[in-house]
Amino acid sequence: MEAIIMHFRQGKHHVNSKQMILKVADTAEEAQKSIGKTATWTSPAGNEIKGQISALHGRKGNVRAIFADKGLPGQALGQKIKLN
C-alpha cells in the first residue's frame, strides 16, 4: 500500500518536523484501516526512514505519521511512501 506525503504537521508558530500528514485514501473510513502500520520512505541515496501511523487527520482520508528517530527532509513532500 502506498500513500503520498502531503505536508509537515504544523501550528501557527511551530512546525513539527517529525510529524507528517499523509494522503492514504479518499474517505476517513478507508484511512482508519491504515492506523498502526509502518510508513517507510526511501531517500534517493537509498536510506530508509521509518515512522508509525498514529491517527486520522481530518475527514478527507489523511493520517498523521510520527517518525521517532528523525523527521523527513523537505524534498520528501509530494513523494510516495510505502505502508507496511
Kinemage of the C-alpha trace (Angstrom):
@kinemage 1
@onewidth
@group {chain A} dominant
@subgroup {mainchain}
@vectorlist {calphas} color= white
{ca met a 1} P 0.000 0.000 0.000
{ca glu a 2} L 1.242 3.489 -0.787
{ca ala a 3} L 0.480 6.996 0.412
{ca ile a 4} L 1.527 10.500 -0.629
{ca ile a 5} L 3.385 12.822 1.737
{ca met a 6} L 1.304 15.999 1.902
{ca his a 7} L 2.886 18.277 4.490
{ca phe a 8} L 4.592 18.672 7.836
{ca arg a 9} L 2.212 18.858 10.785
{ca gln a 10} L 2.323 22.438 11.988
{ca gly a 11} L 0.664 25.041 14.110
{ca lys a 12} L 0.568 28.796 13.896
{ca his a 13} L 4.117 29.317 15.191
{ca his a 14} L 5.772 25.875 15.094
{ca val a 15} L 6.480 23.141 12.522
{ca asn a 16} L 6.723 19.579 13.874
{ca ser a 17} L 9.487 18.165 11.689
{ca lys a 18} L 8.961 14.607 12.979
{ca gln a 19} L 5.231 14.526 12.197
{ca met a 20} L 3.883 14.339 8.662
{ca ile a 21} L 0.443 14.397 7.059
{ca leu a 22} L -0.095 11.552 4.567
{ca lys a 23} L -2.868 11.137 1.981
{ca val a 24} L -3.845 7.472 2.277
{ca ala a 25} L -7.397 7.217 0.902
{ca asp a 26} L -10.379 9.252 -0.245
{ca thr a 27} L -12.515 8.675 2.854
{ca ala a 28} L -11.853 8.576 6.573
{ca glu a 29} L -13.288 5.054 6.865
{ca glu a 30} L -10.695 3.690 4.419
{ca ala a 31} L -7.896 5.672 6.089
{ca gln a 32} L -8.883 4.263 9.516
{ca lys a 33} L -7.645 0.832 8.358
{ca ser a 34} L -4.066 2.106 7.962
{ca ile a 35} L -3.648 3.289 11.582
{ca gly a 36} L -0.858 1.351 13.314
{ca lys a 37} L 1.013 0.496 10.112
{ca thr a 38} L 4.652 1.373 9.498
{ca ala a 39} L 5.467 4.071 6.944
{ca thr a 40} L 8.833 3.749 5.151
{ca trp a 41} L 10.309 6.493 2.963
{ca thr a 42} L 13.373 5.697 0.851
{ca ser a 43} L 15.654 8.620 0.002
{ca pro a 44} L 17.320 8.979 -3.407
{ca ala a 45} L 20.566 7.826 -1.741
{ca gly a 46} L 18.881 4.603 -0.563
{ca asn a 47} L 18.468 5.446 3.134
{ca glu a 48} L 15.206 4.403 4.777
{ca ile a 49} L 13.365 6.475 7.367
{ca lys a 50} L 10.565 4.678 9.222
{ca gly a 51} L 7.612 6.020 11.156
{ca gln a 52} L 4.316 4.912 12.638
{ca ile a 53} L 0.839 5.999 11.532
{ca ser a 54} L -0.839 7.315 14.662
{ca ala a 55} L -4.254 8.840 13.913
{ca leu a 56} L -6.629 10.332 11.380
{ca his a 57} L -6.135 13.939 10.336
{ca gly a 58} L -9.497 15.355 9.328
{ca arg a 59} L -12.238 13.576 7.390
{ca lys a 60} L -10.753 13.533 3.872
{ca gly a 61} L -8.587 10.388 4.137
{ca asn a 62} L -5.453 11.939 5.639
{ca val a 63} L -3.486 10.446 8.533
{ca arg a 64} L -0.674 11.585 10.830
{ca ala a 65} L 2.635 9.717 10.810
{ca ile a 66} L 5.225 10.138 13.561
{ca phe a 67} L 8.899 9.472 12.776
{ca ala a 68} L 10.776 8.696 16.003
{ca asp a 69} L 14.455 8.955 15.024
{ca lys a 70} L 14.444 11.948 12.718
{ca gly a 71} L 11.945 13.741 10.560
{ca leu a 72} L 11.667 13.641 6.813
{ca pro a 73} L 13.509 16.230 4.712
{ca gly a 74} L 11.637 18.823 2.697
{ca gln a 75} L 12.461 17.022 -0.544
{ca ala a 76} L 10.095 14.232 0.542
{ca leu a 77} L 6.996 16.427 0.142
{ca gly a 78} L 4.793 15.186 -2.679
{ca gln a 79} L 6.559 11.829 -2.971
{ca lys a 80} L 5.141 8.366 -2.375
{ca ile a 81} L 5.749 6.438 0.835
{ca lys a 82} L 5.231 2.703 1.464
{ca leu a 83} L 2.894 1.444 4.178
{ca asn a 84} L 3.524 -1.973 5.734
